Structure formats: structure tokens, C-alpha cells
Amino acid sequence: MQEVWGFEGLIPGPTIVSRYGHPQIVRFYNELPIDHVGIGVPEISVHNHNGHQEWYSDGHPTEIVRSGEHRDHHYPQIYAGNDPREALGSLWYHDHRADFTSQNVYRGLAGFHLCFDDVDSGNEQDPNPQALKLPSGAFDIPLMFTDKAFDNNGAVWFDPFNFDGFLGDKWVVNGKIQPYLKVARRKYRFRMLDAGPSRVWGFVLSNGAPMMLIATDGNLLPAPVMVDQIAMGVAQRRDIIIDFSQYPIGTELILENVAEQRDGRMPTGKVLMPGSPVLKFIVDRDAVGAEQDFSQVPVSLRQMPVMDLATAQQHQRTFVFERKNGAWAINGNYYDGEIPTFAIKQGQPEIWTLKNGGGGWVHPIHIHLEESRILLRNGGLPGPEDQGRHDVILIGPGEEVKIYIRFRTFLGKYVMHCHNTLHEDHAMMLRFDVVP
């Protein structure tokens, strides 16, 4: 048995389910042991990742809830800019305590938050003509991928002083090492999350079959895309559809990781063949009765919001993510949660250039509060997986990515950071303020 830290003692924590137009207040109690010694600190600041919420409820890294205290978070469940095309879907929540995010999340402080509206309604038999009728209920399954290391006594082990990043050698899905899932012969929606701390996954099916990608970072694409591999950096999400009706009962499919990675910096670039088994699907029954498949995957999903590029061209910023004196910096500066690096005017469209200042690592860059759109990657147009809305941008060695972003609705202090949580904890983060 392993002692874990979990929301309600669970890994992942309880799944929060929300609907647009129905605000929620979530109270987070900190009941972690005040006298704890070892990995992690019994102080939290819970971030609703991908959420569109006021700063007080965003889980700012320096807004700390200590053991024995609680904090109420208001999740308003409104569209950014009152635009339904800005709907969010597959969110997650996790601890965001400054300097200790990697340790506290590694111990288990993370869970899913699923949001629905009239389009992505969570009901495959929804009579509403707007509804997409994607696989729902028991056939809409969140999958949290992490990797863990264990010491000689079988206890979970972690090295918070490896500034490059930390890798485990056991693949863990929803808290279990290399589990299996029995499935019916029908369509399933899988909401895949890389929960870190540092690994970049490359997922394929063992039989080489393509997967249908419908959402990136929890945001539905304009149309489904067939892909042979799902690549995910830390905190990125990918929603896929797998149709098991094409397989006879008794079929076993393995979700494999083919991205070789030997340290916390980045994958080597070698594609493993065969890959390492992560999750087994066992087709064990027909979809009859309550499991009958009423779902569909339309050719059109959710349209993209309109961009004001003419205005954005007049407001540009550049951020270089780099190593400095053994730690991690943005534009040469370390994180200070009390001082904003810059202020941005509410509603003002901007173009940001994100540059990886080193050749030996990747950085998954997360921007709080609003989604962004990738305009260019290394001067070229975005590929299929880059064309949606994102809150995490993976930038490889020496890469440069231009994004469009605009902050609406809420004012206050927010952050941008690398989501390799070892990089984040060692200062690759900045605060920005949204002002009138």
C-alpha cells in the first residue's frame, strides 16, 4: 500500500462535472498533515486548469491554503467573450503551490473537470439538433497518464532537485500501473491527459490502427482528424474516439508509448517499435441493451472563433524560455509572484512569440485564463494538431511559435509558465496582470 495525497483521498480526484450557464462554488479543504516530512509540502493552491475564471479562483501560485484552512473557488461557467465557440471541455484541476507543484501533484493532487453545453452535451441520445451526440456516460472516459519511480522498498520515489525534469519507469493510468479496460463493441471517447511531471508521450495502437482526434487541450476541433500517433507534453489533453465495433470479441489492443525518453529534458527522437505497453483494451462483449451505441461523430464539431489579426499585429510580445545559472528563466528573469512582469489591456488582441532558448529540452508552455491559437511554428503554418485552441504550447529545441491571444471578461493577476513542473518549480514562470 502507498500513502498518497488525493482530493477526497482519490487518484485521480473526484471528477467535477459542470454545464455552461450553471456556476459552481467548490470549497477546497486542506487536511494534509501539518507535521509532514518528505516529498511535498502540506500547503496548496488549487488551479482549475483551462478554466475561465476570476483570478481569486484561478489557483495563483502564491495564494496559499495551509493545513487546516479552506478556500472557496467560484467557477462561473461562462464563455470567454460570451462566444460559444470558446467553450471548454476537458479540464483538470491540480495543486499549483509555488515551488512545490511538481512534488504535490506527483503525490496525487490532481483530478478531472468536465464541462458540457448544448453542443457537447454529454448525452449521445440528446434530442437537441445542436447536440453532437458524442459517446457519453460510461463510454466517455478520462485517462490520466503519469510515470512513477519506486525505491528498493517499493515506495514511490521522487527527486525534486533534478532541475532537468524527472522520469519514472512505471506507466500509471488513473493511479494504476499498466491497467486493462474491458470494452464493448461500440464507440468510446477517451479524454487523455499527460499529468507529468516531465514525460512527453507518443501513443499508438498496437495494431497500427488510426485514432480519431476530436479535441486538443479540451477544445473541440472544427472537424475530426485521423492520426496514427497522439503526442502529448505535460498538461496537454487529447480527446480521441476509438470504435471497437470493428473488432471481434476477444480482441486485445494495447495503447503503446513509442517515444523514447531517457531523461527529463526531452524524447530522444527514436521511435520505439514495438512500443512500451501502457493500457490494454479487451473487447469482451457486444454493445446491447443499456450499452447500445447511439453515439455519432459528425464531420463538423465546433467552429473556431474569429481572430482580429489586424489589431493584434500592433501589439506583439516575445518570450524566451531559457536556462540561467542552473535554474529556468523567462526573458532572463526568475518568477516573482508579487510583481507583474507586464500588464495587458482587457480585450486587446495580441501576438506572442514563444521561443525555446535552448537546444537540449522541450517546454510545454501554459498560459492561464484564455485559450490561444497557433499562427506559425518555425515560420510554417500549423499542422493538424496545432490548428485548434490551446492552453499548452509544446515548443521543441530552438523552436519559435507565434500565437494569437486575447484576455477578456476578468481582470487581475495570472501566470504563464513551463508545465514541466520541475522547470516551473525552479522559476520558469511569470506573472501578468489583466487591467482595464
N, C-alpha and C positions, 0 to 999 in steps of 0.2 A: 504494500500500500504506500502511496505517495501523498505527502501533505501538499495541498495546493491552495492557492488563493483564487477564489472564484466569486463572481457575483451570485449570491444565493448558494455559494459553495459548489457551483457547477462549472464545468468546462465543456463547451462554451457556456457563458452565462445564459439566463433565460432570453429567448428571442422576443424582442419588443415588436409589436405589430401596430402600425399606425395607418390612418387614412387621411388624405388631404381634406382640409376643412374641419378636422376634429383635433384640436390642440390637446396636448398631454402635459401633465406635470409629473416628472419622475423624481422621486426622492432617493438619493444615494446615501445610505448609512455606511460609515467606516467602522467596521467591527474587527479590523485586523489587530493582532496582538501588539500592544504598545511596547512590550519588552522584547520584541522580535530581534534576533541576532542572525545574520546570514544574508543571503541574497534577497534583495528587495528592501523597501522601506515602508513602514505602515502608515503612509500618507498618500492620498490620492487626489487626482483632479480628472474627472471622467469626461472624455471627449466623445461627442456624438459625431463620428467621422463621416463626412459627406453631408452633414446636416446644415440646413439653412436656418440659423437661429441667432438670437442676440448674444453678444459676447459673454454675458454673465453665465449663460447656459452652454457655452462652447467648450468648456474644459480648458481654460487658459492654463498653461503650464505652471504659473506661479500663484494661481488661485487654489491654495492647498486646503484639503479637508483632512484634519488629523484624526487619529484614532479616538473614537467616542463622539465624533461630530457628524453632522449630516449637511447636505446641500440639496436644494430643490432646483431642478432644471426644467425650464419651460421650452417645450418643442412645439412651435406654433402650427406646424404642418401647413405652411403656405408656400406657393410657388415663388421663386425669385422673380422679381419684377411683375408678379401676378400673371406670369406666362405659363400656361400648362405644358408647353414644350420643355420647360425647365424642371419637370417632375423628376424626383429621385426615387430609386427603387431599392437597391441592395446596399444598405448602410451597415456599419458596425460601430460598436462603442468599445472604448478601451481606456485604460489609465493613461494619463498624459503628464504625470508629475515631473517637473523639470529635473533633469539629471538622473532620473530613475525609471523612465518609461520602459527601457529595454528589460530591466530586471522584473518590474512589477507585471508587465504583460507576459513575460516568459513564465512567470509563476502561475498565470492563468487569468488575469484580469481583462477579459475580452468577451464580447458576445455580439450577436447579430441584431439589427434593427431593420425590419422590412416595411416599406411604405407602399401603399396602394392608392389608386384613384380610379376614375371611371374608365380609363383606357387599360391600364394594367391593374385589373380589379381583384385579382386573386380568386376568381371564380370561373372555371372553364365552362360552366353552364349559364353564365350571365346572359340574360335576355337583352341587355342593353346593346344596341347596334354599335356603339362606340367601343365596346369591350373587345380586347384582342383574344380572349379565351385561351391564354397560355396555360400549360399544365399547372394545376393548383392543388392546394390541400396537402395530402400526404405525398404528392408527386412533385412538389416544389420544395427542394431540399437544399438548405445551406450547408456548405462544406468548408470548414476552417482548416487550412493546411499550415502546419508548423513542423520544425525539426528540433529534436531534443537530444541532449547528451546525458550519459549516466556514468557515475563513478563505479569503482570496483565493488561497492556495496549495493549497487542497483538504485542509488538515489540520484535524482535529477541534479545535474551539474551545470554551472554557467560561469563564464569568465567575463566579468564586466570591464576588465582592463585591456581586453583585446580591441584596440581602437579601430582596427580594420573592419571588424564585424565578427559575429560568432555563428558557427555552424554546428548542428547536431548530426548524429549519424543514424538516428531513428526517425522514420517518417511518421508523423502523427496527424490523424484526421479526426476532428471533433473529439480530441482527447484520447484517442485510441491508436495504438501502433499498428499500422498496416491492416486496417479492418476490412471486412467484407460487407456488402449490402445486397440483400436479396431483392430482386426487382420483378415486376410483372411485365408482360409483353405489351408495352404501351410507351407513350412519350413521357419523359421526365424533364423537369427544369432543375438544373444544378447551379446554385449560386456559389461560385468558387472564390475564396479569399486567401491571399498569402498574408498570414498574420505574423510573419517574421520569425526571428529578428533580422536576418540578413540574407537569406537564400533567395535566389531567382529561380523559379521553377520553369520547366519546359514539359508540358503534359501532352502525351499522345495516348491513343487507344492501342492495345497490344495487337489488334488485328489490322491496324493501319486505316481503319475507317475514319472519314472526316467527322468533325463535330460542327454543330450549327451554333455560331456565336450570335447572341441577340442583344447583349449589353456589355458595356465597358465601364468600370468603376460604378456599377449600379445604375447606369443610364442607358435606356434602350437606344439602339441604333436606328437609323432611318429604315433599314431593311436587314434581314438576317444575312450573315456571311458564313460561307462554308470554309473551315480552316482545318488543316492537318495537325496543327500544334497550337496549344494555348500557352503563351509565355506570360508570366506574372512576376513583377517585382513586389517588394514588401508593400503591403496595404492596398495593392491593386486588386480589383474584383473583375471576374469574367463570368457572365451568365451564359450557360450553354443549354442546348436541347439535345438529348440523346433519345432516339426512337428504338426501343428494344423489341418492337413488334416484328422486326425483320429477322430476329434470331429465334431458333427453336428452344424449347425448354431444355435445360441442362447446359446451355452455353455459358461459358465463363469468359468475361472480358476484364482485362487489367488496365487501370489507368496508371501509366508509367511516367516516371520522370526521366527525360533524356538529356537534361542539361547538366553536364559535369561541372562541379564546382568544388574546389579544394580548399578555399579559404573564404573569409567574409567579404573580400573585395568584389568579386565578380565571377561568373562562369568562365571556364577556360576557352569556350568556343567549340569544344569537342562534343559531338552528338553521340550519346551512348546508344549502341544497338547490340542487344536489346536494352531497353531502359530498365530502371530500377522500379520494382512494383511498389505502388503506393496504396491503391484502393482496388479491391476486386468487386466486380458486379457479377452476381449469379442470377441468371434468368431461370426462375423456378416455378412460374405459373402463368396461366392465361389471365388476361385482364377482363374479368367478368363481374357481374353484379355491381357492387359499390366501387369496384376498380375499373369499370368500363371507361374507355378513353373518349371523352367528349372534347378534348383539347384540340387546338389547331395552332399553327404558326403562320400568320398571314405574311404576304410578300411585303407589306408595309407595316412598320411598327410605330415609331414616334418621330415626327419631323423635327429637324434642328431649328433652334431659334435664329432669327435674323441677326447678323453682325453689322455694326456700324464701323466699318473699317476706315472710312474717310476721317472720322473723328479720332479713332484710335491711333492712326498714323501720326497724329500731332502730340501723342502722349506715350512715350516709349521709355522703358527702363531695361537695364541689363544687370543680371545677377550671375556671378561666377562662383561656383561651388568648388572649394579647393582645400588642400591640406596645408596647415600652417603650424609650425613648431610642434608637430606630432599630434595636434588636435585637428578639428574641422571648422572651416570658416566660410562665410558668405561675403564676397567682396572684401575679404581680408579681415572681417570683423567676427568676433565671437558673440554668442547670444547674451543679451541682457533683457530680461522680461520686463524691466521697469522703464526702459527707454525705447520709444519707437524709432526704427531706422528711417521710416518715411511715413508720410500721410498721403492718402489717396482720397480724392473728392468723390463723394457718393454719386453713383450713376455715371461716372466718367469712364467711357471705354478706353482701354489701354492695350498696348502690345508690349509684352515682356519677352526678353531674350534670356533663356536659361542656358548657361554654358558649364560644361564639365571641365574644370580646370586641370584635370589630371588624366594620365593615360592608363592608370592601373586599377580603376574601380568604376562601378556604376553608382548612380544616385537616383533613387526614387523620390522625386520632389513632390511634396504635398502642400497645397495651398488651402487654407481654411476659408469657409463661408460660401464661396462661389465656385461653380464649375468653369473650366477653361476649354478653349478649342485650339487644337494644334494647327497652325498655319503652314509652317515649314519645319522640316527636320533635315539639318545639314544642307539647307538650300533647296531641298526637293519637297515635292508635295507629299502629304501624309499618306501612309498605306492604309489598307482596310481597317486594321485595328486602331489606327490613330484618328479615324475620322469622326468618332463620336465625341461626347462631352467627357471631360476627365477632371478628377481632383488629385490624381497622382500621375506625374510625368516621369517615365524612366529615361534617364539620359546616360548613354554609354560613354566610354572613354573618348575624350576630345569632342564629344558631340555638342551641337548647338541647336536648340529648339526654340522656335518663335511661337508664342501663344497669344490668343485674344482673351481678355478677361475684363469683367465689369462688376463692381460691387454695388449692390442695390439693397434697399429695404432697411438694413441695420447699420448703425454707427457703432464705433467702439474699437477695442483692441483685439487683433487676431494675429496669427503667426503663419509663417511659411518655413518648412524645414525638410531635411532629408529624412525619409522614413526607414532607412537602415537605422534601427533605433540606437545602435552603438554610436553612429555618426551624430544622430540627434542629441544624445545624452552628452556627447563631447563637443557640443556648442555649434553644430551646423543648423542654426535656426535663427530667425529674426522676427521681431515684432513689427507690424504695421498697423496704423490706425486709419479707420474709415471716418472721414469728417464731412460736415455739411458743405 
